Amino acid sequence: MILGHSICYFHSVKSERHVPMDSNRIIPVVEVDSADGRALLKRIIEARSARNRQVERIAARVIADIARQGDRALCAYTRKFEGRALDARTIRIPPSHIEQQARRIAAPLARTIDNAIRRIRAYHRPQGLRSYRLVTAEGVVSQRIVPLNRVGIYVPGGRSPYPSSVLMNVIPAQIAGVREIAVVTPCAGDLDPAIAYALQRLGVGELYRIGGCQAVAALALGTRSIPAVDKIVGPGNAYVAAAKRLVFGMVDIDSIAGPSEVVILADDRAPEQWIALDMLAQAEHGSGDETAICITENAAFARRIAACCAAEIARSPSQPIFSRLSPQALCIFISKSRGQSIEFVNSLAPEHLQIMTRTCRRDAAAVKNSGAIFIGPYTPVALGDYYIGTNHVLPTGGSARFSSGLGVDDFQKRISVAEVSRRGLRTAAPHVSRFARAERFHHHALSVERRSRSAV
């Protein structure tokens, strides 16, 4: 299948400013079809699928307590996990506070958010399921598309605010026609002005100052302060992902988002400094389990990329984040051919794929498994994260093999509708009866047989 022979680690490469690299960061450069390469790829795949059982046990206990105690448990867990007081009267952030904070946003950032809203709407507006009607010999069958009534959107808080997550989740729901949108976000003090501005511009006024698995539980189960929703969307930490996994079935969810991933397919025409920056851009999300991989057919080029990564890490203000990365988080694979490189990409099914090759459009057409593809040297993932309109809520952990990024259809459902005439019933009845009796469903058969006889 995929993977080669020597494995090379860069320990102490000097940057352009001659700053030594963090000695804890090693960047493997490995041939795809080697024993070392196969071992590294196995570690990457196993790390994706590993579940933190302790996290899931905690999330399960939180969900059970909120099911029994509602707001009381929600406030208690917020105090326990986040160290801040919360009571039922302050769970919801009033629209007046959203408006007040929105006025504090810096004008240039407000203009950027406005521009992003227009682009995200334009990209998502053509999406969505379509109703149709089909006339058959028996009558009429049709598909009716209806929006979900109420959805909950999780906006991470963590070490920084994420107004982009407001846009990426709310806009497709609104285009789909969702009537009620409830947003939750960890908020210890005043609401971040950028988040407030995004909510105000989109006309969303239902906001709760809660986060973590307790927020997911409250949205799924409902409490006195927070009405239950039909679906929960939006990224979060390991506790949020575990809670979403556990409440699926009570409500729908978008996906169980894992750590951020990027694979970069590049040839030696691409600037290695840009590749290094794009790898580190995904690695700086902060969970420690991110994955940034480059695949190339040129061994010397691969080593130059590793050196650039090392230099960038050494002088980066995000160096403390990079020091927490797993050993396989940043790595470079060398393949023997472009076909092998694309096979490697399809086997990983990454969340993000950047292609910086001379034949980038042709290579992109050969890729079947990726959450999003960014073509050419001037299309880094960061453009899609914020501005150009494509959605940044994408499948992770290899689930791009069978799932897609968030879109309008995630907020819609299909209802099949059938109307059969008397004559149509008589035509269909013998076939339905034959099927039903073959499957030993006696009353299925009778339900059409007796109707058919009386429909003369």
C-alpha positions in Angstrom: 0.0 0.0 0.0 1.9 3.1 1.2 5.1 3.8 3.2 10.0 3.4 3.1 13.3 3.2 4.4 15.2 5.7 6.4 13.7 7.9 9.1 15.4 11.3 9.7 14.8 13.6 12.6 15.7 17.3 12.7 16.7 18.3 16.3 18.6 21.5 16.1 18.1 23.5 13.0 18.8 27.2 13.1 16.3 29.8 11.9 17.0 32.8 9.7 17.5 34.7 13.0 19.8 32.0 14.2 17.5 31.0 17.1 17.9 27.3 18.1 14.9 25.1 17.7 13.0 23.9 20.8 14.9 20.7 21.6 11.7 18.9 22.4 10.3 19.2 18.9 11.4 16.6 16.4 10.1 16.5 12.8 10.3 13.1 11.1 11.0 12.8 7.4 10.2 9.3 6.3 9.7 7.3 3.1 6.1 6.3 2.6 6.7 2.6 1.9 9.3 1.9 4.5 8.9 0.0 7.8 9.4 3.3 9.7 6.9 5.0 7.4 4.3 2.3 8.0 4.9 2.5 11.7 4.5 6.3 11.7 1.3 6.2 9.6 -0.1 3.5 12.0 0.6 5.8 15.0 -1.2 8.7 13.2 -4.3 6.5 12.5 -4.3 5.0 15.9 -4.1 8.4 17.6 -7.1 9.5 15.6 -9.3 6.6 16.8 -8.1 6.5 20.4 -10.8 7.5 22.8 -10.3 9.0 26.2 -12.4 6.8 28.4 -12.0 9.0 31.4 -13.3 12.0 29.4 -16.3 10.0 28.3 -17.1 8.8 31.8 -17.1 12.4 33.1 -19.3 13.5 30.2 -21.7 10.7 30.9 -22.0 11.7 34.6 -22.6 15.3 33.7 -25.4 14.4 31.3 -27.0 12.1 33.9 -26.9 14.8 36.6 -28.3 17.5 34.3 -31.1 15.1 33.3 -32.0 14.8 37.0 -31.2 18.3 38.3 -31.4 20.6 35.3 -30.1 24.2 35.9 -28.9 23.3 39.4 -26.4 20.7 38.0 -25.6 23.0 35.0 -24.5 25.8 37.4 -22.6 23.4 39.7 -20.6 22.0 36.9 -19.8 25.4 35.5 -18.4 26.3 38.9 -16.5 23.1 39.1 -15.0 23.0 35.6 -14.6 26.7 34.9 -14.3 28.2 38.4 -17.0 30.8 37.9 -20.3 31.4 39.6 -23.4 30.9 37.6 -27.1 30.8 38.6 -30.3 30.3 36.6 -30.9 34.1 36.4 -27.5 34.7 34.7 -27.3 31.7 32.3 -28.8 33.7 29.5 -27.1 36.7 28.1 -29.7 39.3 27.4 -30.0 40.9 23.9 -29.2 44.3 25.4 -25.8 43.0 26.5 -25.2 41.6 23.0 -26.0 45.0 21.5 -23.9 46.8 24.0 -20.8 44.7 23.4 -21.3 44.7 19.6 -20.8 48.5 19.7 -17.4 48.0 21.1 -16.0 46.2 18.1 -13.1 47.8 16.2 -14.4 49.2 12.9 -11.9 47.3 10.7 -12.9 43.9 12.2 -16.6 44.8 11.8 -16.0 45.4 8.1 -14.1 42.1 7.8 -17.0 40.2 9.5 -19.5 42.0 7.2 -17.5 40.9 4.1 -17.2 37.3 5.4 -20.9 37.1 6.0 -21.6 38.1 2.4 -19.2 35.5 1.1 -20.4 32.7 3.3 -24.0 33.4 2.4 -23.2 33.5 -1.3 -21.3 30.1 -1.1 -24.1 28.4 0.9 -27.2 29.8 -0.8 -27.1 27.3 -3.7 -26.9 24.4 -1.3 -29.7 22.4 0.2 -32.1 19.7 -0.6 -34.8 20.2 -3.1 -38.5 19.1 -3.1 -39.8 17.1 -6.1 -42.9 15.4 -7.4 -43.1 12.3 -9.5 -46.3 11.0 -11.2 -46.4 7.2 -11.4 -48.8 4.5 -12.6 -50.2 4.2 -9.0 -50.5 8.0 -8.2 -48.1 10.6 -7.0 -45.0 10.3 -4.9 -43.0 13.3 -3.7 -40.3 14.6 -1.4 -41.0 17.5 0.8 -38.0 19.4 2.4 -38.6 21.0 5.8 -36.1 22.8 8.0 -35.3 21.7 11.5 -37.3 23.8 14.0 -34.6 24.5 16.6 -30.9 24.0 16.7 -28.1 24.6 19.2 -24.8 26.0 18.2 -21.7 25.6 20.3 -19.1 28.4 19.9 -15.8 27.6 21.7 -14.4 30.0 24.2 -11.1 28.5 25.3 -8.0 30.7 25.0 -9.6 33.0 22.5 -13.0 34.0 21.1 -14.2 32.4 17.8 -16.6 34.8 15.9 -15.8 32.8 12.7 -17.6 29.8 14.3 -20.7 31.9 14.8 -20.8 32.7 11.0 -20.0 29.2 9.8 -22.7 27.5 11.9 -25.5 30.2 11.9 -25.5 31.1 8.3 -26.3 27.7 6.8 -29.0 27.1 9.4 -30.6 30.4 8.5 -30.5 29.7 4.8 -32.1 26.3 5.5 -35.0 28.1 7.3 -34.4 27.2 10.9 -36.7 29.2 13.0 -34.9 29.1 16.4 -31.2 29.2 16.9 -29.7 29.0 20.4 -26.0 29.7 20.9 -23.9 28.6 23.8 -20.4 29.8 24.6 -18.2 29.8 27.7 -18.2 33.5 28.8 -16.8 34.4 32.2 -17.2 38.1 32.0 -18.3 40.5 29.3 -19.2 39.0 26.0 -16.4 39.3 23.3 -17.3 42.3 21.0 -16.6 40.3 17.8 -18.9 37.5 18.8 -21.5 40.0 19.9 -21.2 41.8 16.6 -21.5 38.5 14.6 -24.6 37.5 16.5 -26.2 40.9 16.1 -25.5 41.1 12.4 -27.1 37.7 11.9 -30.1 38.5 14.1 -29.4 35.9 16.7 -30.5 36.9 20.2 -30.7 33.7 22.1 -27.3 33.3 23.8 -26.2 31.3 26.9 -23.0 31.7 28.9 -22.2 28.0 29.3 -19.7 25.7 27.7 -18.2 22.2 28.0 -20.1 18.9 28.2 -22.6 20.6 30.5 -23.7 22.9 27.7 -24.2 20.0 25.3 -26.2 18.2 27.9 -28.4 21.2 28.5 -29.1 21.7 24.8 -29.9 18.0 24.3 -32.1 17.5 27.4 -33.4 21.0 28.1 -33.6 22.7 31.4 -35.9 25.3 33.0 -33.7 28.0 31.5 -32.7 26.4 28.2 -35.3 24.8 25.9 -34.1 21.6 24.2 -33.0 21.6 20.6 -33.3 19.2 17.7 -29.7 19.3 16.6 -26.4 20.4 18.1 -23.6 21.7 15.8 -20.2 23.4 16.3 -16.7 22.4 17.4 -15.4 22.0 20.9 -12.8 20.3 23.1 -12.7 16.6 24.0 -15.4 16.9 26.6 -17.7 18.6 24.1 -17.0 15.9 21.5 -17.6 13.1 24.1 -20.9 14.7 25.2 -22.1 15.0 21.6 -21.3 11.4 21.0 -23.4 10.4 24.1 -26.5 12.6 23.3 -26.7 11.5 19.7 -30.0 9.8 19.3 -31.7 12.1 21.7 -30.8 14.9 19.3 -28.9 14.9 16.0 -25.4 16.3 15.8 -23.2 17.5 13.0 -20.2 15.3 13.7 -17.8 14.3 16.5 -15.1 16.8 15.7 -11.6 15.7 16.5 -8.3 17.7 16.5 -7.5 19.8 13.4 -5.7 18.1 10.5 -4.0 19.1 7.3 -2.2 17.2 4.6 -0.2 19.2 2.1 0.7 17.6 -1.3 3.6 19.6 -2.7 6.4 19.4 -5.3 9.6 21.3 -5.2 8.1 24.3 -7.1 6.3 25.3 -3.9 8.1 27.6 -1.4 9.1 25.4 1.5 8.6 28.3 3.9 4.9 28.6 2.9 4.4 24.9 3.5 6.0 25.1 6.9 3.7 28.0 7.9 0.7 26.1 6.6 1.6 23.0 8.7 2.1 25.1 11.8 -1.1 27.0 11.2 -3.1 23.7 11.8 -0.7 22.6 14.6 -1.3 25.8 16.7 -4.9 25.0 17.6 -3.7 24.0 21.0 -5.2 20.6 21.9 -1.8 18.9 21.4 -3.3 16.2 19.1 -3.4 18.1 15.8 -1.8 16.5 12.7 0.0 18.4 10.0 1.5 16.2 7.3 3.4 17.0 4.0 3.7 14.5 1.3 6.2 15.0 -1.6 8.2 13.0 -4.1 11.5 14.9 -3.5 13.6 13.8 -0.5 15.9 16.9 -0.6 12.8 19.1 -0.7 11.3 17.2 2.2 14.4 17.9 4.3 14.2 21.6 3.5 10.6 21.7 4.6 11.6 20.1 7.9 14.3 22.6 8.4 11.8 25.5 7.7 9.4 24.0 10.2 12.1 23.8 12.8 13.2 27.4 12.2 9.6 28.7 12.4 9.0 26.9 15.7 12.1 28.3 17.2 11.0 31.9 16.7 7.3 31.4 17.0 5.2 33.1 19.8 3.2 29.9 19.7 6.2 27.8 20.7 4.7 26.7 24.1 1.8 25.2 22.1 4.1 23.4 19.7 6.0 21.9 22.6 2.9 20.1 23.7 2.3 18.4 20.3 2.3 14.7 20.0 5.5 13.1 18.4 3.6 12.4 15.1 1.9 15.8 14.9 4.3 17.3 12.4 5.8 14.9 9.8 6.8 14.7 6.2 6.4 11.7 4.0 8.4 10.9 0.8 6.6 9.0 -1.9 7.9 7.4 -5.1 5.3 8.8 -7.4 2.3 11.2 -7.6 0.0 8.3 -7.8 1.4 7.0 -4.5 1.0 10.4 -3.0 -2.6 10.6 -4.0 -3.3 7.1 -2.7 -1.7 8.2 0.6 -4.0 11.3 0.7 -7.1 9.2 0.0 -6.2 6.7 2.7 -5.9 9.4 5.3 -9.0 11.3 4.2 -7.8 14.5 5.9 -10.0 17.3 7.1 -8.0 19.8 5.0 -5.9 19.1 1.9 -3.7 21.7 0.3 -2.2 20.9 -3.1 0.8 22.9 -4.2 2.1 21.1 -7.3 2.6 21.9 -11.0 -0.4 19.8 -11.8 -2.5 20.9 -8.9 -6.0 20.9 -10.6 -5.4 17.4 -12.1 -4.2 16.1 -8.8 -7.2 17.6 -7.0 -9.6 15.8 -9.4 -8.0 12.5 -8.4 -8.6 13.0 -4.7 -11.8 11.4 -3.5 -11.5 11.7 0.3 -11.0 15.1 1.9 -13.2 17.5 3.9 -12.0 20.5 1.8 -9.4 21.0 -0.9 -7.3 24.1 -1.3 -5.6 24.3 -4.7 -2.5 26.2 -5.6 0.2 28.1 -3.6 -2.1 31.1 -3.0 -4.9 29.2 -1.2 -3.9 28.4 2.3 -6.4 26.8 4.7 -6.7 30.0 6.6 -8.7 31.6 3.8 -11.4 28.9 4.2 -11.2 29.2 8.0 -12.4 32.8 7.9 -13.2 34.6 4.7 -13.7 33.1 1.2 -17.1 31.5 2.0 -16.4 27.8 2.3 -17.4 26.2 5.6 -14.7 25.4 8.2 -16.7 22.8 10.1 -15.3 19.7 8.4 -15.0 16.0 9.0 -12.0 14.9 11.0 -10.3 11.6 12.0 -10.7 10.0 8.5 -14.4 10.5 8.4 -14.1 12.4 5.2 -14.3 8.9 3.6 -18.0 9.0 4.2 -19.1 12.5 5.4 -19.0 16.1 4.3 -18.5 19.6 5.8 -21.3 21.5 7.4 -23.9 22.8 4.9 -27.5 23.9 4.5 -28.7 20.3 4.1 -27.5 19.6 7.6 -30.4 21.7 8.9 -33.0 20.2 6.7 -34.9 16.9 6.7 -36.7 15.0 4.0 -40.4 13.9 4.3 -41.6 11.4 1.7 -45.2 11.9 0.6 -47.4 9.4 -1.3 -50.9 9.6 -2.7 -52.1 6.5 -4.5 -55.4 6.3 -6.5 -58.0 3.5 -6.2 -56.9 2.2 -9.6 -53.2 2.5 -8.5 -53.9 0.4 -5.4 -55.4 -2.4 -7.5 -52.3 -2.3 -9.7 -49.8 -2.4 -6.9 -51.6 -4.7 -4.5 -50.5 -8.1 -6.0 -46.9 -7.1 -5.9 -47.1 -5.7 -2.4 -48.9 -8.9 -1.2 -46.3 -11.1 -2.8 -43.4 -9.2 -1.1 -45.2 -9.2 2.3 -46.0 -12.9 2.3 -42.5 -13.7 1.1 -41.3 -11.9 4.3 -44.0 -13.5 6.4 -45.8 -10.3 7.2 -49.4 -11.5 7.1 -51.2 -8.2 8.0 -49.0 -6.2 5.6 -50.5 -8.4 2.9 -54.0 -8.2 4.2 -53.8 -4.4 4.4 -53.6 -4.2 0.6 -55.5 -7.3 -0.4 -58.7 -6.4 1.4 -58.5 -2.7 0.2 -57.9 -3.9 -3.3 -61.0 -6.1 -3.3 -63.2 -3.2 -2.0 -61.7 -0.8 -4.5 -63.5 -2.3 -7.5 
